[in-house]
Amino acid sequence: MDCTTKTSPVKVASYLRRLYRPIGFHNDYSFALWFVLGGALMGFSCARLKYLDFRGVLCPENPLQGTDGAVPGECYYFEEPRGRAGIILHLAGILPAAILVVFQFIPVLRQACPIFHRINGYIIILLSTVSMAGVLVIAKPTFGGTLDMQAATGTATTIFLVCQSLAVYNVKRLQIEQHRAWMLRAWVSVSFIITMRIISIIIAMITSKKDPQYTIGSCKVIDYIYFHNSTVVETLYSDCAKFYSGESLDQRVIIRGDLTSSRPEQKAAGLNVAFGAGAWLALAIHCIAAELYLRLTPAEAERLRRVSYQRQLKAGMKNPGNAGLTAQKMGDALPWSYPGTQGFVCQGATPDISHDCEQVIHHE
């Protein structure tokens, strides 16, 4: 019995190796991260493909029906031509891109089908860039539209576009390890939207029970939520009478945020006040996680840099190994050398490093 207990982890490890080795993974932790995080991204995206049905699922005819659509009140803004174009552009771009990008991180596809990897990559870049344009269009009204939420949305969008642009530049320069690093940063950071929802729901549940938060809501949005039933709205919020009389078309009222409430506007308020905090926490977690993973996988980065050196050398590029945005080229990192070559790759290094490099070459 003791022998069985001791050998069982070995059997599990052997079974897992038979599972992930055929698709190109060499480490169990890399496969686990791809399976869990990639699976979460794909599952999240697949579950939201139904939102492409704007009128049937995302924003049904009767706002009181269909609790599986947008946050109550958001569809008021999505009904406008600008809002509808923005949300459809975003969803139609990011959902298929997020599904396709999972395949980009399968090693065997990159190695056995480089053409698929390249074409799929261009499709993902096109779709995701278009989707970010949609995000900027709908950034103001979505997730409550608070300034902290708008700032988080703008920051995440900027991080994603910058990282993806740097990834494209590096792959054009055949700097494969930097392409990998920047693509990982781009997609790990943009995936914060999943973690944000989890954190925001937790915050909303806690505040609803312990210390309910209050927010300012527009009577025209509340009117939309209650399907233009002025009697109900005025009963709940008497100040909205000014909106219906035409005295103040932008009348605002105080709404209690309560996720446990049966009233849709209070549920929406409970989520909206939590989205800002949830977004910043999630974005910080994802950015740190991406950097941590890159720091913990230096062997893979080194392997890909050797591949980069070989490809750049074959392409006749100057300074092979540093043709892209490397630390040696942009900063003051020590010179990098390809195993088996004489000397170091020195071009593009800072003056101090170049001097040390020349001394090493001269000594050799």
N, C-alpha and C positions, 0 to 999 in steps of 0.2 A: 504493500500500500504506500509506504514511504517512497519507494522507487517510482511508482506511478505519479505521485505528487511532484517529485523532482523533475521528471521528464516531461510532464505536461506543458510547461512553458516552452520547452524546446520544440515540442510538436506543434504548438501554436505558431511559434516563430517560423518553423519550416513551412507550415500551411500558408502563412501570410506571404512568405517569399515566393511560393508557387503562384500566389495571386498577383503580386505586383511586379515581379521580374519580367513576365511576358509583355507588360506595357511600358517597360523601360526604366522603372524606378529601381534604384540601387540601395536605398535606405528606407527603413520602415517609417521613420518620422516624416520623411518627405511625402511618402505615399499617404500617411495618415492625415497630414495637413491638406494635401490635395483632395483627398476623399471627403474630409469633413467640411472644409471651407469651400471647395469647389462644388460639393454637393449642396451645401446651403445656398450658394449663389444661384445654382441652376434650379433648385427647388423653389426658391423665392421667385425667380423670374418666370418659371413655368406656371406657378400658381397665379401670377398676375397677367398672364396672356389674355385672360378673359376680360380684362379691363379695356382691351382694344375695342370691345363692343361698347361704345360710348353710351348709347341710349338704353341698351338693355341691361348693363351691369354697372358701369362706372357712375352714370348719372341717370337713373331710371326716371320715367315720366312723373311718378309720384314720389317726391322726396321722402315721404314717410315710409315708403316701401324699400325693400332691399337693403338690409344692414351690412351687406358685403361690398358695398361700393365705396365711394370716397367718404372722407370725414364729413359729417353733416354740415352743410353750409358752403363747402368748397365748390360744389357744382354751381352755385350762384355765379361765380366768376368764370367757371368753365363753360357756361352757357353762352357767354359773349364770344364773338368770332375770334378775338385775340387769344382768349383763354383756351378755347377749344382747340385752336391750331397749336398752341403751345403744349398742351397736355398730350395730344395725339402724336405730335412730333417727338416728344420726349419718350413716351411709351413705345412707339413703333421703332424707335432707334435703340434705346437702352435694353429692352427686354431680349430681342434676338441677339444683340451684341454680347450680353452677359451670359447667354446660353452657349454661344459659339466660343467665347474666350476660355471656357473650361477645357476645351479640346486643345487649346494652344499650349497648355502646360502638361500635356501627356508626352513624355520623352519619345516613345516609339513613333508617334506621328511626326514629330519634328525630324527624326532621323530617317525614317523609312519613306515619308511622304513630304519632302521639303516644299514641293509645289503647293500641296494642300495648305501647309503651314503659312506659306507666303500669301496665297490668295485669301485664305480665311482671315489672316491678319489685316489685309487691306480692307476687307469687308467690315471687320470689327471697328477699325479706326474710323471709317466713313460713318457707320451707324452711330457710334458713340459720340463723335463730334457733332453730328446733327442733333442728337438727343440733348447735348449740353446747351445748344441754342434754344431748344424748347424749355429747358430748365430756367434759363435766364428770363424767358417770357413770363413764366408762371411763378417766379420766385416770390413775388410780393404777396399774393393771396394764399399760397399753399402753407400748410402746417401752421396756421394761425397768422402768418404774415408779420410776426413780431420782428423788431430790428435784429435781435440776437439770432433769430432763425434765418433771416435774410443774409446776415453776415456769415453764418455757418455754411449756407448754401453757396454763396459766392466764393468762400475760401475753398471749399471742397471741389467746386468746379474748376477753379484756377489750378489747384494742385493736380487734379486729374489731367487737365489739358497740357500743363507744363511737363509733367512726367511722361505723358504719352508722346509729346513732341520730341523730348530728349531721347526717348526710346527709338523713335523713328530715325532721328539723326544718327544715332550710334549704329543702328543696323545698316544704314546706308554707308557708313564708314567701316563696316564689317567688324565693329567692336561688340562682339556677341555678348560678353559678360555684362557690359554696361546696358545693352539692350534688355537683357533679362532683368537686371536690377531695376531699371526705370519702369518697365512694364509691370513688375510685381508691385512697385510703389503705387503706380496708377490705379491698378484694379483692387488692391487691398484697401487703398484710401477711399475709393468711390463706393466700396461695399459697406462703408460705415452706415449706409441707410438702413441696413438690416438690423445692425446692433442698436442704432438709434431708436428704432421702433420698440425693441425689447426694453431698453432702458427707460424710454419715455412712458411706456405702459406701466412699468414698475413704479416710477416716480408718481404718475397720475393716481395709481391705486393707493399709494402711501398717503399722498396729500389729501385724497378724497376722504380717507378714513380719519386721519390725524388732524390735519390743518388745511381745510379746503381753501383753494386759491380763487381769486376773483379776477375777471378780465372784462374789458370793454367790448361790447358787441354792437353791430349795426342792426337797426330795426328792419332794414330791407333784407338782410340776410336771414333774420329770424322769421320774417314774413315768408321768405322762400322755403325755409325749413318746414313751416306749418302750412305749406301749400296755399298761401295767400288767404288764410283764415284769420281775418282781422279780429273777430270776436275772441278767439283763443289767445292771440298775441296780446291784445289789449288787456285781457284778464290777467295774463302772466306779467306783462310789463306795461303799466299804465302810461308811462312816458312815451310809448310808441304811438299814442293817439296823435301826437304832433306830426308823425310821419304820414299817417293815413289822412290827416286833414290837409296835408300839403304845407303846413307851417314850417316844418324842418325835414326835408327829404333825406338829410344825412344824420338823423337822430340816433344817438348812441345811448345804450343802457348798460348797467352793470349786470354781469352774468356770473353766477356761482359755478365754479368748475368742480364737477362731481361725476366721476366715471361710473359710480354705482347708481346714478339717477336714471329714471325711466325717460327723462326728458332729453331729446336729442341735442338741443343747444347746450345743455349743461355737460353732457358727455363730451361734446366737441370742445367746450371751454376747458374741461379737465385735461384733455390731450394737448390742446394748443399751448397752454401755459407750461407744459412739460417738455414740449418738442425742442425748445431752444437749448435747455440744459442737456437733454439727451443727445442732441446733435453734436455739441462741442465735446462732451465726454466720449462719445463713440468715435468721433474723428481723431481725437488724441490717442485713444486705444489702438485704432487701426494704423495710424502713422508709426507709433512706437512698435507695434507688432511687426510691421514690414521691415523696419530697420533691424529689429532683433533677429528676425529670420535671416536677413542678409549677413549679419555678423556671425551667425552660427553656421553658415554654410560657405566658408572661405574655400574649401576644397573644390566645390563645384564652380565657384567663380574663377579659381586658378585654372581649372581644366578648360573652361570656356575661353579664358584669355589666351591659352596656348592655341586653341582652335582659331581664335581671332588673328594671332600672329601668323599662323600658317596661311590663312586666307588673304590677309593683307600683303604678305610677302609674295604670294602667287599673283595677286592683282597688281603688283608693282608699286604699291603705295610707299611713300616715304615714312620712315620711322615706324616700321611694323611692330604691332603690339601696343602702340599709342596713337593710332590714327583717329580714334574717337575721343570722347571726353573722359580721359583717365585722370587719376589723382596725380600721376607723374607729369602729365601735360598741363593740368590746370592748377596744381598746388605744389607743395614742397615734399611730396612723398619720395622715398628712396627709389633709385632706379630699379626697373624690373628687367629681369633677364629670362630668356627662353632656355630651358635646360639643354645643354649640349652645344650651345653657341659660345663663341669667344666674346667676352665683354658683356656690357649691358646695353640696353636700349636707352640711349641718352638724349636723342633729339626731343626737343620740346620741354626738357626739364628746366628748372630754375637755374640761375647762374651758379649758386652754391652747389647744387646737385650735379650740374654739368662738370664743375671743376673736380668734384670727387670722382665722377664717372671717368673723366679723362685720366685721372691718376691710376684708377684701377686698370683701365685698358692698357696704359703705358707700362704698368707693372707686369701685366700678363705678356 
